[in-house]
Amino acid sequence: MLEYLDCNQKNSVNTNRDRHRQFAQLLIGNYGVAVEITGFNKSASDGLAVASQGELHNDIHLQVGIAIQSVKVAASGSLLNRDHSSLDQAIS
């Protein structure tokens, strides 16, 4: 995500096949870049100053994140009556 910090304007974009992204015709000012990819920690850079006719390069380094998984199991009622042996069924 590219954020124009001078007016709090955000622009979400996708990278190309080589994981590169080029922004053209940006307004002069201060920008921030944030990258979020599944399986990695979020990485951000602020204070990127864009000048007239300027060119700016910023490499973002990502660190492998922690996989979090939760499983919820729910059940209702019991098919076995453990208190009385009065229920039975013959299986043949």
Backbone bond lengths (Angstrom), bond angles and torsions (degrees), N, CA, C in turn:
res aa  C-N    CA-C-N  psi(-1)  N-CA   C-N-CA  omega(-1)  CA-C   N-CA-C  phi
1 M - - - 1.439 - - 1.526 108.38 -
2 L 1.292 115.87 134.91 1.461 122.58 176.02 1.530 107.77 -104.97
3 E 1.317 116.02 130.36 1.467 120.35 179.98 1.520 109.59 -123.49
4 Y 1.338 115.33 125.85 1.466 121.89 174.80 1.515 105.89 -83.97
5 L 1.325 117.26 100.32 1.454 122.87 -171.18 1.524 113.69 -66.26
6 D 1.330 117.96 -27.40 1.460 120.88 -177.68 1.534 112.63 -67.71
7 C 1.330 117.51 -23.25 1.471 119.12 178.72 1.526 112.26 -136.38
8 N 1.325 116.86 16.10 1.463 122.93 175.64 1.529 112.54 55.20
9 Q 1.321 116.58 41.36 1.460 122.45 178.75 1.526 108.60 -100.79
10 K 1.349 117.39 127.61 1.466 122.02 -176.84 1.516 110.47 -112.57
11 N 1.339 115.14 144.42 1.451 121.85 -179.57 1.522 108.22 -136.30
12 S 1.313 116.77 114.83 1.458 121.49 -179.65 1.523 109.15 -93.61
13 V 1.325 116.39 130.76 1.469 120.96 -176.90 1.524 110.35 -138.67
14 N 1.321 115.84 161.30 1.454 122.24 175.07 1.520 109.50 -104.11
15 T 1.327 116.38 154.98 1.463 120.72 177.80 1.523 110.12 -85.59
16 N 1.321 115.47 167.95 1.458 118.75 175.86 1.526 109.98 -85.26
17 R 1.298 116.51 -172.68 1.470 122.18 -176.77 1.526 112.50 -59.22
18 D 1.325 117.23 -33.21 1.469 122.14 -179.14 1.523 112.44 -89.91
19 R 1.322 117.58 9.46 1.471 124.32 -179.26 1.527 112.22 66.28
20 H 1.323 116.28 31.63 1.463 121.50 176.54 1.526 108.99 -111.41
21 R 1.319 114.57 150.96 1.462 119.35 176.38 1.511 108.64 -140.77
22 Q 1.304 115.65 132.37 1.460 121.12 178.65 1.518 108.05 -120.48
23 F 1.328 115.27 130.90 1.459 121.56 177.44 1.522 107.76 -106.23
24 A 1.306 116.71 127.26 1.461 121.04 -179.00 1.525 109.75 -112.76
25 Q 1.306 115.99 153.78 1.460 124.38 175.09 1.526 112.98 55.62
26 L 1.323 115.22 50.57 1.465 120.11 176.25 1.516 110.30 -83.71
27 L 1.306 116.28 149.76 1.463 120.75 174.57 1.524 109.43 -71.65
28 I 1.326 116.88 150.77 1.462 121.40 176.33 1.524 107.86 -63.76
29 G 1.322 116.77 134.36 1.459 119.33 179.21 1.515 112.87 155.06
30 N 1.312 114.86 -165.07 1.463 122.37 -177.15 1.523 110.35 -103.91
31 Y 1.327 115.14 135.71 1.454 121.71 -176.61 1.520 110.91 -128.39
32 G 1.305 114.48 161.90 1.451 122.75 172.60 1.517 108.43 -133.95
33 V 1.322 116.22 149.44 1.457 121.39 179.49 1.522 107.85 -126.73
34 A 1.325 116.85 135.58 1.461 122.30 175.30 1.524 108.33 -129.93
35 V 1.327 115.49 139.07 1.463 121.09 -178.99 1.520 108.87 -124.51
36 E 1.334 115.37 130.02 1.460 121.43 176.46 1.522 108.57 -131.17
37 I 1.326 115.57 122.52 1.460 121.74 178.42 1.528 107.61 -135.03
38 T 1.312 116.73 136.52 1.460 121.20 179.46 1.523 110.41 -54.96
39 G 1.321 115.97 130.33 1.458 121.75 178.63 1.516 114.21 94.84
40 F 1.340 117.00 -4.84 1.459 122.04 -179.62 1.524 110.31 -126.97
41 N 1.337 116.35 154.65 1.459 120.87 173.48 1.521 109.25 -71.13
42 K 1.316 117.03 148.61 1.462 121.80 176.71 1.524 108.95 -65.26
43 S 1.328 116.44 140.01 1.457 121.95 178.59 1.527 108.71 -127.11
44 A 1.337 116.15 138.59 1.466 119.70 -177.04 1.520 111.08 -139.61
45 S 1.324 115.86 150.18 1.467 124.40 175.79 1.516 107.89 -135.22
46 D 1.329 116.86 126.69 1.463 121.69 177.26 1.526 109.33 -116.49
47 G 1.316 115.60 168.30 1.460 120.17 176.06 1.518 114.22 75.30
48 L 1.309 117.11 31.93 1.461 121.05 176.54 1.528 107.40 -89.74
49 A 1.331 117.03 111.75 1.466 122.00 -175.58 1.525 110.31 -93.15
50 V 1.330 115.69 124.24 1.459 122.07 177.89 1.524 108.17 -104.16
51 A 1.336 115.31 124.99 1.472 121.55 179.96 1.528 109.63 -107.34
52 S 1.329 116.03 168.64 1.452 121.85 178.60 1.524 110.61 -62.46
53 Q 1.326 116.18 131.77 1.463 123.31 -179.75 1.531 111.99 57.45
54 G 1.300 117.21 21.21 1.460 120.84 -177.56 1.512 112.31 -92.84
55 E 1.316 113.74 165.20 1.457 121.33 176.75 1.517 107.27 -133.21
56 L 1.305 117.30 133.87 1.454 122.30 -174.73 1.521 109.31 -131.20
57 H 1.328 116.68 132.84 1.464 121.93 176.83 1.520 108.29 -115.26
58 N 1.312 115.66 137.89 1.464 120.48 178.32 1.525 108.62 -142.96
59 D 1.335 116.63 113.44 1.456 121.28 178.02 1.520 108.92 -88.76
60 I 1.306 115.90 130.60 1.461 122.18 177.89 1.529 107.80 -104.45
61 H 1.316 116.05 127.00 1.459 121.13 178.39 1.523 108.66 -106.28
62 L 1.330 115.43 129.50 1.460 120.92 -177.60 1.520 110.68 -107.52
63 Q 1.330 115.49 143.69 1.460 121.69 175.74 1.521 108.90 -110.36
64 V 1.318 115.24 141.51 1.454 120.35 179.61 1.523 108.82 -60.95
65 G 1.320 115.81 133.39 1.459 121.15 -178.16 1.514 111.74 -90.97
66 I 1.306 115.06 -178.37 1.457 122.21 179.37 1.520 108.26 -100.57
67 A 1.325 115.99 130.49 1.460 120.42 177.51 1.521 109.04 -80.79
68 I 1.314 115.28 127.92 1.454 120.83 178.77 1.522 107.76 -118.26
69 Q 1.317 114.84 126.47 1.457 119.42 -179.71 1.516 108.34 -134.33
70 S 1.297 116.41 135.52 1.461 119.41 175.89 1.520 108.44 -129.02
71 V 1.307 114.35 143.37 1.456 121.09 179.58 1.519 107.72 -126.58
72 K 1.320 116.54 130.48 1.460 121.36 178.93 1.524 107.70 -115.43
73 V 1.315 115.28 124.52 1.461 120.98 179.26 1.518 107.85 -114.09
74 A 1.317 116.39 130.38 1.459 121.11 179.00 1.524 108.91 -129.45
75 A 1.318 116.61 140.60 1.466 121.45 177.99 1.522 108.25 -140.19
76 S 1.300 115.85 157.02 1.464 118.78 178.73 1.521 109.89 -133.32
77 G 1.326 114.80 141.84 1.458 121.17 174.83 1.522 113.83 64.78
78 S 1.310 115.54 163.85 1.450 121.99 178.62 1.518 108.59 -122.96
79 L 1.303 117.72 132.82 1.453 121.62 178.25 1.522 111.41 -84.04
80 L 1.302 118.02 -11.56 1.454 123.04 -178.42 1.524 109.58 -111.30
81 N 1.296 116.37 125.26 1.462 121.75 176.85 1.526 107.31 -92.47
82 R 1.313 117.20 104.99 1.455 121.42 -176.27 1.523 112.54 -83.53
83 D 1.310 118.16 -11.07 1.468 121.48 -177.19 1.532 113.04 -87.18
84 H 1.322 119.40 -33.48 1.473 123.30 -175.71 1.522 109.12 -131.26
85 S 1.316 113.82 145.34 1.464 118.83 177.06 1.516 111.09 -104.79
86 S 1.318 116.29 23.85 1.457 120.72 -175.15 1.533 112.43 -77.25
87 L 1.316 117.48 -20.02 1.460 120.48 179.54 1.516 108.32 -92.18
88 D 1.329 115.89 128.83 1.461 118.47 177.90 1.515 109.39 -149.78
89 Q 1.315 114.40 162.97 1.463 120.58 176.94 1.523 106.22 -153.56
90 A 1.289 115.82 131.80 1.458 120.16 179.26 1.525 109.35 -85.42
91 I 1.302 116.01 132.60 1.457 122.22 178.15 1.526 107.76 -112.08
92 S 1.295 117.57 123.97 1.474 119.39 179.86 1.502 111.68 -126.26
